[in-house]
Amino acid sequence: MCVASRATRNRKMPALAKQVGVTYDPATMPHEARMNWLQAIPYPNISPVFFELGPLQFRWYGLMYLIGLTAAYFLIRRKVSQKGLPISKDQIYDMIVWAALGVFIGGRLGYTLLYNFSYYVQHPVKFFAVWEGGMSFHGRLLGTIVSLIWFSRRQGIPIYTIADLAAAVTPIGLGFGRLGNFINGELYGRATDVDWCIVFPAGGPVCRHPSQLYEAGLEGLLLFMVLWLIGRKPTPPGTIFWSFLIGYGLCRIVVELFREPDAHIGFIFGSISMGQMLSLPMIVIGVFMLSLGYQRQALTQREQLGR
């Protein structure tokens, strides 16, 4: 997707205005979005359904989850082979299945309890309408942790071994998931006049940050590369997992500066969003546990040298 110059886009203003179907209203449009509202990059307007078979609909968002889980399976297999870990292919498959259950159940519960509790109390049946959206990352994280702890104990595999393997590949799923959010035109950014702003159909006539793409780049590509570099060196058990918590927390806090808060929640304290509030403990806990792990490793090495 290329960004045209302001002059070029000014010449295309009438056609683009018709395409995005917006009407400029200076009384309601935020100041920062007024100057560039007709110069926005046109939203691709991709249908959320990529294939239909009778009453069945296959959606891009679900496909992104499938791609992420499939990629995670093969990458974990590769890491297990490289490290010579005593984990079979069947165990890796079971691990992915349990992680997926944790993702969906935890994500849905997290969204219900943290983001829209009053709505689901009034409409409890809607809890199962996952195709309508509504998944919380922090709920998915807790759900996955619980499911993988249970899996590790059942299989007799050290929990940090499982946690490090899972954390190393999680950014792939996050990146594809954010692309799914972009295709759905949801979780868009705040009003802006940057050259790459986009008018999202569900976001009104305002030109906005494509924050889903920011998240895909930070939580997905960048975080994956950082964890891959950390994993190339000998580290204490749990290093990848705690580094993931720190990295995700930092990325999420930064992206929330550009992301539009949920309309029914808004900001929690001043300009602090729910996503930032939930991400801060991840950083604090991650830094503490990472430091503790390296301290234990140093203590063990000193004890071995003293024998």
HUZI-V841083 format. One record per backbone hydrogen bond with DSSP energy under -0.5 kcal/mol. NH is the residue of the N-H (numbers start at 1). CO is the residue of the C=O. If there is no record, write none. Layout:
nh;co
NH;CO
NH;CO
This chain:
nh;co
4;2
9;5
10;6
11;7
12;8
13;10
16;12
17;13
18;14
19;15
20;16
21;17
22;17
28;25
29;25
33;30
34;30
34;31
35;31
37;34
39;36
41;197
50;48
50;58
51;58
53;56
56;53
58;51
59;57
60;48
63;59
64;60
65;61
66;62
67;63
68;64
69;65
70;66
71;67
72;68
73;69
74;70
75;71
76;72
77;73
78;74
79;75
80;76
81;77
82;78
83;79
84;80
85;80
87;85
92;88
93;89
94;90
95;91
96;92
97;93
98;94
99;95
100;96
101;97
102;98
103;99
104;100
105;101
106;102
107;103
108;104
109;105
110;106
111;107
112;108
113;109
114;110
115;111
116;111
120;116
121;117
122;118
123;119
126;123
127;124
128;125
129;126
130;128
132;129
133;130
136;107
140;136
141;137
142;138
143;139
144;140
145;141
146;142
147;143
148;144
149;145
150;146
151;147
152;148
153;149
154;150
155;151
156;152
157;152
162;158
163;159
164;160
165;161
166;162
167;163
168;164
169;165
169;166
170;166
171;167
172;169
173;169
174;170
175;171
176;172
177;173
178;174
179;175
180;176
181;177
182;178
183;179
184;180
185;181
185;182
186;181
189;209
190;258
192;207
197;194
198;208
199;41
200;198
200;206
203;200
204;201
206;203
208;198
209;190
211;209
213;210
214;210
215;211
216;212
217;213
218;214
219;215
220;215
221;216
222;217
223;218
224;220
225;221
226;222
227;223
228;224
229;225
230;226
231;227
232;228
232;229
233;230
239;236
242;238
243;239
244;240
245;241
246;242
247;243
248;244
249;245
250;246
251;247
252;248
253;249
254;250
255;251
256;252
257;254
258;255
259;255
260;188
265;262
266;262
268;272
269;272
272;269
277;273
278;274
279;275
280;276
281;277
283;279
284;280
285;281
286;282
287;283
288;284
289;285
290;286
291;287
292;288
293;289
294;290
295;291
296;292
297;293
298;294
299;295
300;296
301;297
302;298
303;299
304;300
305;301
306;302
307;303
307;304
